[in-house]
Every structure is written in C-alpha cells, then in structure tokens.
Amino acid sequence: MQRSAERIATISAHLNPSPSSYQMEGGVDLSRANCRAKGGSAGFKVAILGAAGGIGQPLAMLMKMNPLVSVLHLYDVANTPGVTADISHMDTGAVVRGFLGPQQLEDALTGMDLVIIPAGVPRKPGMTRDDLFNINAGIVKTLCEGIAKCCPKAIVNVISNPVNSTVPIAAEVFKMTGTFDPRRLLGVTMLDIVRANTFVAEVLGLDPREVDVPVVGGHAGVTILPLLSQVKPPCSFTPAETEYLTSRIQNGGTEVVEAKAGAGSATLSMAYAAVKFADACLHGLRGDAAIVECAFVSSQVTELPFFASRVRLGRNGVEEIYPLGPLNEYERTGLEKAKKELATSIQKGVAFVKK
C-alpha cells in the first residue's frame, strides 16, 4: 500500500510539478529532478556552459547519449529551459538539469567532473577569429571564475574561440584564484584532427576512421599544423597534395562559414569533435589506458607556454605530453610561422586578464 502511494505521488510530481516537490513520510523528496536522479546511471558529472547555442545544443544531445555521463548540467544565459526539456526526454541514462543566467552558474558547476565551454558568439562571413576576441574573452573569464569557485578540480575543455587566446585567459583566472592545475585545462583542437582525418582519407581513398593525422600548434589559420609526414597508415604526398591538404585543414572553418552564407559557422562538426574529445577525457578519468589525443595545453614542447600536440589523458587530465617527433622541411617552416602567430595570441589572452 505504501509503495502504491509513493508511485501515485511520484507520478503526481511529474504531471503537476507546480509545488516544486512533495514530501512523503520519512522526508522523501519527490520533486521531478530528484525522482529522476534516483534512477540515474553510474558515471561522471558533466556541465556544458553555453548549452543553448549552435554548438551547445548538438553537443548536449550527444553528451546525453554518452554512457559515461551520469549527470548532465546545461547552462546558458537564454533558452536553457527549452533545451533542457527537449534533451531530457531522450531515453538514455544521464540525468539532465538546466540552469539559466549568471545567478544559477554556481549551481550548474558545483560537483562537476568535466566542464565543457562552447559559450560565445560564432564567426560570421568576413569575421576573423581575432574579431571574436573582445566578446568571447569576457565570457570565458566570467565562466572560469565560477569554475575556480565551485569545481576547481574539474577537467575543463575550452571550445570558445579564439582558443589560442581563451585558454591562456582561463589559465590566468585560475592562477589568480590559486586553482591552476595545467593538467586539467585543455583547449579543444579536435575539429582540426577530425577535418585532417577526413580530408586525407578523401585523397587516399580510405575510411576516415582508419586515418590518424596529428595536428599541432594552435587552433586558427597558420597555427594549425597537420603533420602529414606522420600520418597513419604511413603514406607519402606530393608537394601539391601537401600544400592542398595543409591549406584546406587550416581553412576548414572558413569553408563552412562561407558555405553557410551568414547562417552560422561550424556547429555540427564542432559538436561532434567536442564530444569525441570529451569522451576521451572521461575514459581517462575512468582510468583507461593509452588515451592519446591532440589538445592545446600548457606545454614545454616548444618555448611557448601553450601549444597543441599529442597528450596522454588520465585520471588527472593530461598525464603526459609527447614531443613533436621528426618533422620534414615543409613542417619545420610551418612550425616557425605557427609559433610566431601563437605567441601574439597567447600574450593577448594573458594581457586581457591582467589589464
């Protein structure tokens, strides 16, 4: 009889959530969120900051499908309730909760294992990554202040462009709050790898899933350096093929912006790449072995304080950073161009926080 009464109360809580919760004997809370949470799967707690945006929505949907996610927090400054309701109807294990506006940021971040930041404005035709800086820099700074306060041990995946500057911004915020752990701050450059694998596979006539192209440097223009000499499976390219592939990989974002003709930037492929990288981070957190991906991190691979290269992911985030390996003449020339551009972008991010 008691179980029947509890079931009726549970259904009532879902159908009529207007009182926010119902209390049964023994103090059992039957609010909609708490009822659902009790049936949640084991796994990690993930927050997406900017979940209602062009990248955030497909990213949230794909993360809801990830079996390693037990709780998914969706945060944005507008439209979060609708996105949350929509995605929460998916019959996967993760519990979804929405948070709206700066006043709910701390609630969105408390207790998170992984925080993914796609928040910010997208690129439009004619807009460079630098044009995004003043808007997105302020957004990332505010969000990282919340992370430092509420979940300083979380792994942080920064997607907001320009990544070459927003990652240094995040690092400076964490340094100022005494919470900086270089192993736990990662700029997501996975879209460059995804594009490289796809474009190289097209030239070679292979399945992209069989191709692995390391992409180092940064995440904008000439700072994106695909190491075509290290492609797996091993192969060789003519100078013309190398030039074509390098240029297309570096300008993949512009290709999408122009194709959408003012209707947006690379949102779907970015969401796919972000989830692929987040999944790698979660497998690392779980303790899986040999999780190796490229990311823009605090690094001593070059003389620059940040650089994208292959890293091994583990329980603490970045467990090992790999050297670049042998480069051919074309790649060595590209590396020098990349470093010059990167140095300026990194300093721009540092200066933004210190001004």
DRENMARMI-319885 format. One line per 4 residues: number of its first residue (from 1); for each residue x, y, z of C-alpha. Coordinates in nm, 4 decimals. Each point is the difference from the previous one (the first is absolute). Layout:
! DRENMARMI-319885
NUM = X/Y/Z  ...
This chain:
! DRENMARMI-319885
1 = 0.0000/0.0000/0.0000  0.2828/0.2367/0.0893  0.1785/-0.0767/-0.3274  -0.3194/0.0711/-0.1919
5 = -0.0369/0.3338/0.1761  0.3606/0.0864/-0.0830  -0.0581/-0.0842/-0.3662  -0.3075/0.2196/-0.0142
9 = 0.1895/0.2847/0.1637  0.2909/-0.0466/-0.2417  -0.2290/0.0152/-0.3033  -0.1737/0.3016/0.1487
13 = 0.3359/0.1727/0.0463  0.0729/-0.0470/-0.3688  -0.3434/0.0990/-0.1288  -0.0513/0.2914/0.2387
17 = 0.3400/0.1368/0.0884  -0.1425/0.3292/0.1234  0.0678/-0.0586/0.3518  0.3686/-0.0598/-0.0639
21 = 0.0047/-0.3139/0.2127  -0.2088/-0.2384/0.2053  0.1058/-0.1364/0.3354  -0.0912/-0.3563/0.0914
25 = 0.0320/-0.1504/0.3457  0.3652/-0.0246/0.0964  0.0822/0.3215/-0.1836  0.0261/-0.1522/-0.3491
29 = 0.0239/0.2777/-0.2598  -0.2043/-0.0765/-0.3122  0.0876/0.2993/-0.2147  0.0266/-0.0812/-0.3677
33 = 0.3796/0.0380/-0.0068  0.0587/-0.2047/0.3124  -0.2307/-0.2812/-0.1092  0.1888/-0.0242/-0.3259
37 = 0.3392/0.0228/0.1643  -0.0653/-0.3080/0.2109  -0.0206/-0.2032/-0.3201  0.3126/0.1552/-0.1498
41 = 0.2911/-0.2028/-0.1287  0.3450/-0.0181/0.1539  0.2486/0.2305/-0.1656  0.1415/0.3509/-0.0098
45 = -0.1606/0.3399/0.0514  0.0374/0.2272/-0.3007  -0.0944/0.3672/-0.0454  -0.0380/0.1748/-0.3352
49 = 0.0305/0.3788/0.0210  -0.1704/0.1492/-0.3027  -0.2327/-0.2955/-0.0452  -0.2729/0.1859/-0.1901
53 = 0.2273/0.1245/-0.2788  0.0762/-0.1325/-0.3454  0.2741/-0.2301/0.1279  -0.1514/-0.0473/0.3462
57 = -0.3258/-0.1626/-0.1100  0.1415/-0.2838/-0.2136  0.2810/-0.0357/0.2528  -0.2540/-0.0414/0.2812
61 = -0.1947/-0.2558/-0.2014  0.3096/-0.2066/-0.0736  0.1217/0.0176/0.3612  -0.3435/-0.1204/0.1154
65 = 0.0677/-0.3107/-0.2112  0.3392/-0.0668/0.1629  -0.0220/-0.2970/0.2403  0.2818/0.1424/0.2132
69 = -0.2134/0.3039/0.0953  -0.2278/-0.0352/0.3039  -0.0982/0.3656/0.0498  -0.0074/0.2646/-0.2729
73 = -0.0328/0.3659/0.1001  -0.0998/0.2427/-0.2763  0.0747/0.3685/0.0588  -0.0605/0.3070/-0.2123
77 = -0.1197/0.3588/0.0334  -0.3115/-0.0656/-0.2130  -0.2190/-0.2862/-0.1238  0.1365/-0.2660/0.2359
81 = -0.3417/-0.1197/0.1285  -0.1165/-0.0994/-0.3470  0.3231/-0.1742/-0.0930  0.0012/-0.1811/0.3335
85 = -0.3597/-0.1183/-0.0365  0.0644/-0.1185/-0.3541  0.3175/-0.1946/0.0755  -0.1299/-0.1381/0.3303
89 = -0.2576/-0.2052/-0.1929  0.2743/-0.2144/-0.1568  -0.0074/-0.3512/0.1469  0.3644/-0.0193/0.1038
93 = 0.1432/-0.0296/0.3498  0.1257/0.3530/0.0629  -0.2071/0.2304/0.2201  -0.0408/0.3425/-0.1626
97 = -0.0391/0.3242/0.1942  -0.0203/0.3517/-0.1414  0.1358/0.3262/0.1413  -0.0862/0.3465/-0.1259
101 = 0.1968/0.3196/0.0444  0.2986/0.1128/0.2099  -0.1937/-0.0442/0.3253  -0.0115/-0.3783/-0.0632
105 = 0.3569/-0.0460/-0.1253  0.1340/-0.1201/0.3342  -0.2768/-0.2600/0.0317  0.0798/-0.1205/-0.3512
109 = 0.3676/-0.0495/0.0857  -0.0042/-0.1431/0.3508  0.1319/-0.3561/0.0118  0.0857/-0.0331/-0.3695
113 = 0.2721/-0.2359/-0.1249  0.0220/0.1456/-0.3512  -0.0948/0.3491/-0.1202  -0.0338/0.0691/-0.3725
117 = -0.0071/0.3642/-0.1149  -0.1457/0.0692/-0.3457  -0.1464/0.3346/0.1174  0.0477/0.3093/-0.2133
121 = -0.0928/0.1489/-0.3344  0.0656/-0.1887/-0.3256  0.2029/0.1228/-0.2936  -0.1826/0.1726/-0.2861
125 = 0.1142/0.0564/-0.3597  0.2967/0.2348/-0.0103  0.0594/-0.0361/0.3744  0.3397/-0.1244/0.1155
129 = 0.0597/-0.1903/0.3221  0.1539/0.3179/0.1391  -0.3277/0.1824/-0.0613  -0.1597/-0.2367/0.2494
133 = 0.2497/0.0813/0.2695  -0.1515/0.2894/0.1934  -0.3399/-0.1700/0.0388  0.1087/-0.3555/0.0660
137 = 0.2930/0.0935/0.2233  -0.2310/0.1605/0.2547  -0.2382/-0.2963/-0.0076  0.2771/-0.2544/0.0595
141 = 0.1484/0.2081/0.2824  -0.3342/0.0123/0.1843  -0.0681/-0.3711/-0.0448  0.3482/-0.0968/0.1189
145 = -0.0441/0.2114/0.3125  -0.3048/-0.2162/0.0736  0.1958/-0.3202/-0.0647  0.2803/0.1138/0.2320
149 = -0.2545/0.0544/0.2767  -0.2293/-0.3008/-0.0436  0.1952/-0.2866/-0.1610  0.3717/0.0829/-0.0051
153 = 0.0939/-0.3682/-0.0449  -0.2101/-0.0459/-0.3145  0.1525/-0.0675/-0.3400  -0.0736/0.3074/-0.2151
157 = -0.0442/-0.0258/-0.3786  0.0122/0.3433/-0.1656  -0.1695/0.0258/-0.3397  -0.0791/0.3741/-0.0060
161 = 0.1991/0.1739/-0.2718  0.2645/0.1219/-0.0405  0.1333/-0.3037/0.1912  0.3585/0.1249/-0.0379
165 = -0.0993/0.2914/0.2273  -0.2880/-0.1362/0.2088  0.2051/-0.2837/0.1489  0.2654/0.2455/0.1289
169 = -0.2873/0.2135/0.1352  -0.1337/-0.3007/0.1920  0.3485/-0.0785/0.1302  0.0485/0.3551/0.1281
173 = -0.3357/-0.0057/0.1782  0.0898/-0.3287/0.1692  0.3449/0.1326/0.0947  -0.1543/0.3095/0.1583
177 = -0.2332/-0.2179/0.2077  0.2706/-0.2492/0.0955  -0.1741/-0.2898/-0.1776  0.2099/-0.0390/-0.3161
181 = 0.0881/-0.3598/-0.0814  0.1481/-0.0114/-0.3518  -0.0982/-0.3652/-0.0345  -0.3698/0.0841/0.0283
185 = -0.0281/0.2843/-0.2544  -0.0268/-0.1097/-0.3627  -0.0775/0.1989/-0.3125  -0.2058/-0.2100/-0.2399
189 = 0.1707/-0.0195/-0.3398  -0.1659/-0.3303/-0.0887  -0.1895/0.1506/-0.2946  0.3330/0.0562/-0.1754
193 = 0.0824/-0.3689/0.0447  -0.3474/-0.1070/-0.1130  0.0329/0.2138/-0.3137  0.3538/-0.1201/-0.0658
197 = -0.1050/-0.3649/0.0261  -0.2929/0.0636/-0.2337  0.1887/0.1991/-0.2646  0.2983/-0.2366/-0.0045
201 = -0.2324/-0.2994/-0.0253  -0.1631/0.1602/-0.3047  0.3377/0.0327/-0.1731  0.1064/-0.3536/0.0925
205 = -0.3373/-0.1619/-0.0688  -0.0249/-0.1371/0.3558  -0.2600/-0.0072/0.2760  0.0739/0.3079/0.2192
209 = -0.0284/-0.2230/0.3076  0.3110/-0.1835/-0.1214  0.2054/0.3209/-0.0277  0.1862/0.1778/0.2810
213 = 0.1558/0.3409/-0.0688  0.1739/0.1816/0.2860  -0.0727/0.3740/-0.0105  0.2182/0.2241/0.2164
217 = 0.0484/0.3698/0.0746  -0.3257/0.1803/0.0680  -0.3568/0.0371/-0.1222  -0.0072/0.2819/-0.2548
221 = 0.1358/0.0463/-0.3515  0.3733/-0.0564/-0.0369  0.0265/-0.1134/0.3644  -0.1773/-0.3199/-0.1078
225 = 0.2833/-0.2278/-0.1133  -0.0928/-0.3504/-0.1243  0.2997/-0.2322/0.0135  -0.0668/-0.1827/-0.3246
229 = 0.3370/-0.1728/0.0211  -0.1300/-0.1868/0.3061  -0.3353/-0.1142/-0.1417  -0.1172/-0.3497/0.0875
233 = -0.0177/-0.2182/-0.2008  0.3406/0.1160/-0.1287  -0.0179/0.1635/-0.3418  0.1649/0.2704/-0.2054
237 = -0.1402/0.3094/-0.1677  0.1188/0.2063/-0.2926  0.0904/0.3641/0.0724  -0.3263/0.1048/-0.1662
241 = -0.2027/-0.2412/0.2149  0.1781/0.1183/0.3146  -0.0726/0.3640/-0.0820  -0.3639/-0.0726/-0.0854
245 = -0.0643/-0.2062/0.3135  0.1780/0.2390/0.2365  -0.1869/0.2998/-0.1400  -0.3378/-0.1727/0.0141
249 = 0.0523/-0.1190/0.3576  0.1100/0.3477/0.1095  -0.2969/0.1649/-0.1701  -0.2681/-0.2592/0.0753
253 = -0.1891/0.2394/0.2259  -0.0096/0.2695/-0.2666  -0.1245/-0.2586/-0.2501  -0.3038/-0.0665/0.2200
257 = -0.0643/0.3662/0.0852  -0.0046/0.0911/-0.3688  -0.2138/-0.3001/-0.0952  -0.2606/0.0974/0.2622
261 = -0.0034/0.3526/-0.1469  -0.0701/0.1854/0.3205  -0.2120/-0.2715/0.1600  0.2667/-0.1193/0.2428
265 = 0.3370/-0.1659/0.0405  0.1216/-0.3554/0.0580  -0.2431/-0.1100/0.2691  -0.0860/-0.3613/-0.0791
269 = 0.3505/-0.1209/-0.0812  0.1302/0.1971/0.3004  -0.2544/-0.1662/0.2281  0.1016/-0.3405/-0.1351
273 = 0.3696/0.0772/0.0534  -0.0641/0.1415/0.3492  -0.1876/-0.3135/0.1045  0.2738/-0.2200/-0.1417
277 = 0.2542/0.1892/0.2103  -0.2210/0.0105/0.3092  -0.0505/-0.3753/-0.0293  0.3781/-0.0449/-0.0039
281 = 0.0271/0.2141/0.3152  -0.2671/-0.2104/0.1737  0.1758/-0.3233/-0.0940  0.3167/0.1503/0.1442
285 = -0.1824/0.0949/0.3198  -0.1252/-0.3565/0.0212  0.3584/-0.1218/-0.0091  0.0040/-0.1525/-0.3482
289 = 0.3478/-0.0469/-0.1445  0.1554/0.1516/-0.3131  -0.2493/0.2852/-0.0544  0.1955/0.2277/-0.2321
293 = -0.1391/0.3069/-0.1762  0.1223/0.3412/-0.1161  -0.0860/0.3031/0.2145  0.1140/0.3579/0.0641
297 = 0.1576/-0.0108/0.3450  0.2597/0.1508/0.2286  0.3115/-0.1455/-0.1555  0.3799/-0.0079/-0.0206
301 = 0.0064/-0.1639/-0.3434  0.1065/0.3389/-0.1395  0.1122/0.3259/0.1612  -0.3648/0.1138/0.0068
305 = -0.2047/-0.0399/0.3222  -0.2866/-0.1693/-0.1895  0.0099/-0.2299/-0.2993  -0.2178/-0.2668/-0.1585
309 = 0.1525/-0.3444/-0.0338  -0.0730/-0.3605/0.0856  -0.0751/-0.0585/0.3678  -0.0854/-0.3062/0.2050
313 = -0.3135/0.0450/0.2081  -0.0580/-0.1572/0.3395  -0.1627/0.0449/0.3400  0.1574/0.3442/0.0475
317 = -0.0549/0.1263/-0.3516  0.3259/0.0288/-0.1965  0.2335/-0.2677/0.1300  0.2694/0.0283/-0.2691
321 = 0.0847/0.2362/-0.2854  0.1745/-0.1565/-0.2980  0.2762/0.1654/-0.2064  -0.0737/0.1001/-0.3572
325 = 0.2144/-0.2719/-0.1534  0.1892/0.0330/-0.3281  -0.1220/0.2813/-0.2271  0.0749/0.0486/-0.3680
329 = 0.1157/0.3323/-0.1446  -0.3531/0.1122/-0.0896  -0.1185/-0.0682/0.3558  0.3003/0.1717/0.1595
333 = -0.0738/0.3128/-0.2021  -0.3673/-0.0226/0.0961  0.0922/-0.0424/0.3658  0.1944/0.3278/0.0045
337 = -0.2964/0.1841/-0.1559  -0.2355/-0.1611/0.2492  0.2124/0.0929/0.3015  0.0266/0.3648/-0.1043
341 = -0.3784/0.0314/-0.0315  -0.0626/-0.2016/0.3167  0.2271/0.2167/0.2130  -0.2084/0.3074/-0.0843
345 = -0.3322/-0.1752/0.0700  0.1179/-0.1423/0.3319  0.1287/0.3373/0.1180  -0.3287/0.1595/-0.1012
349 = -0.1881/-0.2377/0.2284  0.2357/0.0549/0.2930  -0.0174/0.3771/-0.0393  -0.3810/-0.0065/-0.0035
353 = -0.0139/-0.1416/0.3533  0.2831/0.2122/0.1360  -0.1197/0.3341/-0.1348
